[in-house]
């Protein structure tokens, strides 16, 4: 008994929204159900009948909710899948683009990276919350209008198998990449803590007898180092969750975005304020640079761009 590409696309859209330990069993059950239904209709054109069967089964988002025992009641079971798709698209693509654009404009207008970072944080919070609120209200109004016009919830006829995305090839190195990322972030945490406790640098040279000092600014431990470390801890936890889930999910991507924002924005602010290195360390390593301002600001911009790019890439993988 074989299943076509269309069936595989439908099965993929259903099971990727389910817990990892249920996906294989439900995928086999769903393939068998579709194939048996198609075969039971004695089709002269199996592909046409398959499309008909999938249309009757309805939107895979709604179908997955039945398996997960998770009623889609926020907006309504018929409009909820479209609501989630639009919301994820806006938050994963439009919001980062608006945020980065406004930050770049702020830098060009004022040459003040601190103001640009503040603009970025404000944009994420205000525009993001406005997007969620506006989309939710619009879909809630639309759902009630449809109920009033038809006397019941809108039917699933709006969805067709043509809406199914192509199934991407599984990333065989995904688990390895996730473990590597978690190990790297854990090493960064260990390195930050180690240089604080061991004070590995001596002010009069690596082989001298001067007082040992930290490489990073000790003042960070009274404030900004904590959100940096919290972001790294969050990134480690999310990457390990990615391994357990055998890939990205939208929920994991959202947690990743939160952890990445905490780490990236905090680190960018520390760099912009030139609080990253210990002044005593810089005074001893006089050849490191002569004009720290442009170097710090450039590094902060790189950190922001890389963080935003990582978040966008993660949401794309989660939706794949």
Secondary structure, 3 states (H helix, E strand, C coil): CCCCHHHHHHHHHHHCCCCHHHHHHHHHHHHHHHHHHHHHCCCCCHHHHHHHHHHHHCCHHHHHHHHHCCCCCCCCCCCHHHHHHHHHHHHHHHHHHHHHHHHHHHHHHHCCHHHHHHHHHHHHHHHHHHHHHHHHHHHHHHHHHHHHHHCCCCCHHHCCHHHCCCCCCCCCCHHHHHHHHHHHHHHHHHHHHHHHHHCCEECCCCCCCCCEECCECHHHHHCCHHHHHHHHHHHHHHHHHHHHHCCCCHHHHHHHHHHHHHHHHHHHHHHHCCCCECHHHHHHCCCCCCCHHHHHHHHHHHHHHHHHHHHHHHHHHHHC
